[in-house]
Amino acid sequence: MNLKEIKDLIKVFNSSDLSRLKVENGEFGLTLERGGSAPVQPAPVQPSAAVSAATPAPAAAEPAEKSVPDNAVYITSPMVGTFYRAPSPDSPPFVKVGDTVRKGQPLCILEAMKIMNELEAEFDCKILEILVEDGQPVEYDMPLFLVEKV
């Protein structure tokens, strides 16, 4: 199965009433299951909820005071997996708040089924916020970064 087929499967699963889906194709196997991570799903709908889940309560009030540029957009997770800011625990993170990144530059790693997938910037941008903690599980289409296109 390729990445597009997996993404399509995830979309169908998310829009269905199924609680578990298991697909096997040769040596490849994929299991999607609703359960422990379901409360995370509302976070993408409301950006302030995603921020409050990732930061302590006093810091959650800060983004409301900041002005968000008109060309600010969210970079979302293309898959379900685990978010890592750096290529290894003792390496510096790929990006920090305030960094300007170029198209194709790695932003983070998303681990899915023991496979490390680099998420690259699809356009030149400046990192305004990192909405996910290192090692946190992420859902499909969950906001990971708030960025400003440059």
N, C-alpha and C positions, 0 to 999 in steps of 0.2 A: 504494500500500500504506500502511496506517496502522501506528502503533507496535505495536498489539496483534498484528497479523499478522506483523510483523517479529520480535517476541518469540517468538511461537509457532514460527516458522521456526527461530529460533536454538535453542529447546528441542529440536525434532525433530532438528536437525543435531547437537547435542551428545550426544544419546542414540543416534545412529546410528553405523555404522562408516564413513560417508562421510569422505573426506579433503578433498573440495571440492564446493561447491554454488554454482551460478550461476543466478539468477532474473532474468528481464527481464519487465517489464510496462509496455508503452508506452515513455515516456521514462525510467522508473525502472528501475534495475538494482542488484542486490545480489549480491556474491560472498562466500561464507564459505569459509575455507580453514584447515585444520589445518596446523601447521608450527612456525615460530619461536616462537610464544607458548605452545605446549603445556605447557612446564614450569611456567607460572604457574597452571594449573588446579588443582593440589593445594593451593595457598595458601588458598582459602576453606574447605577442610575443617578445617584446623587454624589457629586464630587466631595462634598464636605463629609459625607459618611466614610468615604475611602480614606480621607485624611485623618479623621478621628480614630479610625481603626488602626492606623499605622503610627500615630503619635499620641503622647499623653494629652489629656483633656485641656490643660491650659494652652498648649501650643495649637490646638485645633481652632481657637478663636482668632489666631493670627491671620490665616488665609482670608478670612472675611474682611479684615482691615486692609489687606494688600489689594492693589488694583491689578487685575489680570489683563494683559494686553489683548487687543482685539484679535490678533493673529495667534493666540495661544490655543494649542490643541493637546489632546491626550494621546499618548502612545499606549496602545492596549496590548494585552497578551494574545498572541496568535494561537495559543494552546493552553491546555491544563498542564501544570507542572510545578516545579519549585524554582523560585527566583533567587539568583545569586548575583551580587554586584561585582564580583571579581572572579578571575579565572581559577584562583586557588585561595585557600584561607590566608596564606601569608603574602599574597599579591595585593597591590593597590587596586581600588575599584576602577572599573572601566570609566565611569563618569561621576562627577560630583555636581551639586547644585551650583549654578553659575557657569559651568563649562559650556563652551560652544563646540558643537560636534559637526562633523561633515557627513554627507550622505555616504553610507557604507561603513561608517565607523561603528564598532561594537558598543552596545549600551549595557548589556547584561547577558547572563546565561540563563536559559530556561531548561531545567532538567526534566525529561519525561522518559520514563521507562529506562533509566540508567543511560540515556543518551543526552549529551550536553549540546544544546542548540544555542548558538550565539544569535541574539536579536540585534540587528543592525539598524541604524538610522536610515529611514527612507528619504530623508531630506535634510538640508542643513538646518540646525536649530540650536537654541540655547536652553539648557536644562533649568527650569524654574522650580520644580519640586520632584522629589522621588517619593512616590506614594506607597511603596512596598518595602518592608523590612527584609534584610538579607536572610535567606533560608525559609522565607514564608511561602506556603503553598498559594498558587494563583489559579484563577479560573479562566476559561476562555473569554476573551473580550474585556477582561478586567483592566482598568487603568493602571499603568505602571509608572508613567512619567507625565508631568505636565510640562510642555515645552513651548517655546516661542519660535515660530519660523523666522529664519533670517535670510 
